[in-house]
Amino acid sequence: MSAVAGRIQDVNPQLDPVAAPSVGRPLWVQVEAGLHVANTGAGFVGTVTATPYGYEAMDGVGARRGTFVSLTDAKTALEEVAGGVAVPTAIAAAPAL
């Protein structure tokens, strides 16, 4: 095990540092207060940002999907848009032609 993987295991012994999210079910991570991002093994699902008006959902290609009353509703909306398979990261990050 590498030194980095060992440190990760020390912080959270149940976390497998080499495990990738499954293709179908998004892995949601709070990257900072009020900002949640999701990926699957297939790519980027989107972000949910807390605002004074609710939770704003942006999909994997940057399209605004709405503002929701709850974090759960915003995440669910993005998961439904992704249809279980996220937009591949390479396409989402490709420059416009």
N, C-alpha and C positions, 0 to 999 in steps of 0.2 A: 504494500500500500504506500502511495506517495505521502510526503509530509503534508501536503495540502489536504489530501483526502483524509488523513489522520486527524487533522485539525477540525475538518468538517464533522467527522464522526464524533470527536470530543464534544462539540457543541450540540449535536443532535445525533445520538447513536443510532436512531432508526432511519436516518436519511442515507440513502444510497447515492453517493456523489456521481456515479456513472449511469444512473437510471434516467432514461429519457421518458417524457410523457408519452402516453399511448397515442395512437393515431386518432382514435375516435373521441376520447374524453379530454376536454381541455384541462390544463393545469393552471390554476389561478394563483398569482403571487402578488402580494402587496409590496410594491417596490419602495414606496414612501407613503407618508400619511396622505390619505385621500386618492391614491393612484394605484389601481389594480391592473395587471396585464395578464393575458392568457395566451398560451401556445399549446399546440398538440405536436405529436411527432411529425405531422405533415406541414406545420407552419404556424404563422402568427394569426391568432383569432381576433384580437383587438384590445382596447383599453376601456376602463371605466374610471371616470374622474369625479370626485365629490365636488359639488358646487353649492352655492347658497340656495339654488333652486331645485336641487336633487342630484341624481347620479347620471352624468352624461356618458353615453356609450358611443364609441367610435370603432368601426369594424377594422378588419385586417388590411384594408386598402385606404383607410383614412376617411371613409364616408361616415357622417354623423347619423346615428341610428335612433337618436332621441334622448330625452331626459326622463328619468324614471324616479318614482317615489322611493324605491328601495334598491340597495346594492344587488340583492338577489334578483330583482326584476331586470335590472340592467344586464347582469351577467347572463341570465336566461335568454334575453333578446339576442345577445351576440352569439350564444351557442346555437340558437335556432337559425340565425342567418348563416352561420358557418356550416350548418347541416351535418355536424359531426366530423367534417373534414375541413380544416382551415385553409385559407389561401396560402399557397406555398410561399415561403419567405422570399425566394428569389423573384417571384412575380410582384409581390407587395413592395419590394425595395427597388424594382426596376424603374429607371427614369422614364418620364413621358417622352414619347417620340413626336 
